[in-house]
């Protein structure tokens, strides 16, 4: 169905979920199989005795998997396009760094604390910001991101300002890759479960979440 | 009191620049319902050729201004035609994503070509300062303010008096009706995008003489312009001007009275303000006056 001009340009158009597309069962199976194989290779990588640079690259890949799926949680499932997602990445990083460098806590226990700090921040800004729709949410998140960045740059005694914080290289690279991989698997599995359970529909806060878009009402959904 | 008045003067100068910077964004938003996230990058683009660009009368920002406006219009028109229009009908967030990507590309390109070191255009009047009763305005700042006000006046004339400007108003008021009476909506959209970009280029050109700037400032400008559009109530020239003055005054007071961290604090305040304003007015600015550009 070709959308009419009015529907296409209507400012009040409901946002469509961006990350959900229906696809054939075979393609899906193939894709998931390939994905699993790739992940397995990455996990097994440090055991083969390769050099540190490759381990670091693999860790970075895993990290982006986590970051991308976390973005998918908010933006892919709900249609809220989040332009300030890096703010959570930054808060997690800074919390860990401050805990390790300033209070002498070990790296291991400081990571969950950092995650909690992110959760807290998300609750604080999420409550007001999620009332916004479409473009306004995106811009407000970008604003929140830039505001936090400026504040972090100001708070030099705590954050080191533009120079940042340097951590002692105590954590084993291979262990780091393993924990990155574990968390990446967890993130992807969570996304998969959420999508399967359709709880995204059930826990929908009123209007924005995975609502059947007006224009696509007749197309099958995954 | 003397120092306070100096701070207020600085705030008004900054506000004049912000008004010009925001008006382009406001125009595009009012007419196309699109937030151009590359607006700040266009502004930086407008500032950089003055520094060491070939083909443009460099060192003479005022002479370069008409060229900048023409180039800005062409760039804006092209960007709109090639990347914004094709995606605009798909999803209301697509233009946002596309211009966000464009902003990243421009920023990366500029860093590559001009490096990340701050730039400042040297104009013939760079070193002169006008003073009255001991209050000082540098010539660069004064010219920036006057230039901004003149351009805003010209824009107002353009929108209210010319055929194309009236067509823009019509499209902003009711797109379907405008189409019915024979206005080429896509053409008007591209023209509006071009004019908005031209304003950003002009603002960048004027700004480049008054303060050092670097490629990463683009996003800050976009957001500040958006704050002003939201505060000013979308589209209205007077509202945007008042909001710009307000933001300029906040920034200059904070950077004048809070030592060391004041400048960053002013920037942070602007962004906290945009979040606050959006939250207080969750429906956004769409229901407010749109067509009074």
Contacts between the chains, C-beta under 8 A, distances in Angstrom:
chain1	res1	chain2	res2	distance
A	3	B	89	7.0
A	5	B	175	7.9
A	5	B	176	6.7
A	5	B	179	7.1
A	6	B	176	5.8
A	8	B	89	4.1
A	8	B	90	8.0
A	9	B	33	7.7
A	9	B	88	7.9
A	9	B	89	6.6
A	9	B	175	5.8
A	11	B	33	5.2
A	11	B	92	7.3
A	11	B	286	5.8
A	13	B	91	7.9
A	13	B	92	5.5
A	15	B	91	6.9
A	15	B	92	6.6
A	15	B	93	6.4
A	16	B	91	5.9
A	18	B	91	7.6
A	18	B	93	7.7
A	81	B	93	4.9
A	81	B	96	6.8
A	81	B	97	7.0
A	83	B	37	7.8
A	83	B	96	7.8
A	83	B	100	6.4
A	125	B	275	7.7
A	128	B	275	7.6
A	128	B	279	4.2
A	129	B	275	7.1
A	129	B	278	7.9
A	129	B	279	6.9
A	131	B	279	6.8
A	131	B	282	4.8
A	132	B	278	5.6
A	132	B	279	7.1
A	132	B	282	5.4
A	132	B	284	7.4
A	133	B	282	7.5
A	133	B	283	8.0
A	133	B	284	7.5
A	134	B	92	5.5
A	134	B	93	6.3
A	135	B	35	5.4
A	135	B	92	6.7
A	135	B	93	6.8
A	135	B	96	6.0
A	135	B	284	7.3
A	136	B	278	5.3
A	136	B	282	7.3
A	136	B	284	4.6
A	138	B	35	8.0
A	138	B	93	6.8
A	138	B	96	5.7
A	139	B	35	6.3
A	139	B	223	7.6
A	139	B	226	5.7
A	139	B	274	7.1
A	139	B	278	7.1
A	140	B	274	6.8
A	140	B	275	5.1
A	140	B	278	4.7
A	140	B	279	7.4
A	142	B	37	7.8
A	142	B	219	7.5
A	142	B	223	6.4
A	143	B	223	5.6
A	143	B	226	7.7
A	143	B	227	7.6
A	143	B	271	4.4
A	143	B	272	7.8
A	143	B	274	4.3
A	143	B	275	5.0
A	143	B	278	7.8
A	144	B	271	7.2
A	144	B	275	5.6
A	146	B	219	6.5
A	146	B	220	6.7
A	146	B	223	5.7
A	146	B	267	7.7
A	146	B	271	5.0
A	147	B	268	5.0
A	147	B	271	3.6
A	147	B	272	5.2
A	147	B	275	7.0
A	150	B	264	4.9
A	150	B	265	7.6
A	150	B	267	4.9
A	150	B	268	3.9
A	150	B	271	7.0
A	151	B	264	7.9
A	151	B	268	5.3
A	153	B	264	5.6
A	154	B	261	4.4
A	154	B	264	4.7
A	154	B	265	6.2
A	154	B	268	7.1
